[in-house]
Amino acid sequence: MVRFTVLGSGSSGNCALVRTDDTCLLIDAGLSARQICQRLESVGSSIDQIHGIFLTHEHGDHTRGLEVLSAARQLPIFCTALTQETLLGSIKFRQSPAWRLMNTGTSFAFRDLHMECFPVQHDAVDPVGYLIANEVSRLGVLSDVGFITHLIKDRLKGVDSVFIEANYDTRLLDADTKRPWATKQRISSRHGHLSNEQAAELIECIAHPEMNHVVLGHLSEDCNAPDVAMQCIRRALENAGAGQANVHCAGRSQPTPLFDAARPRPRGALFAAVPEPVPRQMALF
């Protein structure tokens, strides 16, 4: 079973833990290294159990803890070549990290997991989302995204659970007096962030009666509210005939509970087989 918890999500930092009986990995490392270690311990894990860090993109709220973690633990860092190039120009690593370079759009095996990274639209050099699966469960991870593409819908179709950005409510953003017009335009652009409504549109497209959890992340403190976001997503789930799915909002200051990606089912019932990874699909250096 794939299990996951969001250690923290917001403009101050983003990091999630995904684990099975044999594997533990982090999606992003945007909290401080100390906070990541403390929050891992609070959910019954340890930094010593982590086998790798998978990055969605290079922005500081997703990479803040990388330098310390890579120096102290030499954890493999999975990212695209353009993301690596940008990070090498912005972070002064005390020693060379253990880079593992991915080609966007490829699938590959990571220990007992089947991983797939797919392109998304955001104002970063080469941002990606992830599909993480094993024989019995699929988890989708969609961080900072400005626009839902057909490819995203295709990759996340049928996931058991999804961690997805729901950054702002359109009406609250329009009414916000703290942000200048140009900032609002960037947030709502095709390379900005997802609104509640955009997230709901995706959920309605990919939901199914066996969907287990929808976890919302990166909520704006000023331009969104957990009850507003969850209500929007619940309507989408109801419309898709998946009203039994659980909806949660990840916070900034403490981890979510540890969720099972899928509901209990006989082993192998979801996948006839997880697609066999093709070695040439991914370059590791």
Helices and strands as residue ranges (DSSP letters): E 3-8, E 15-19, E 24-27, H 33-42, G 47-49, E 52-54, H 60-63, H 66-73, E 76-80, H 81-90, E 98-102, E 107-110, E 113-119, E 128-133, E 138-142, H 150-156, E 161-165, H 170-175, H 181-188, H 196-206, E 213-217, H 226-239, E 246-249, E 259-260, G 279-281
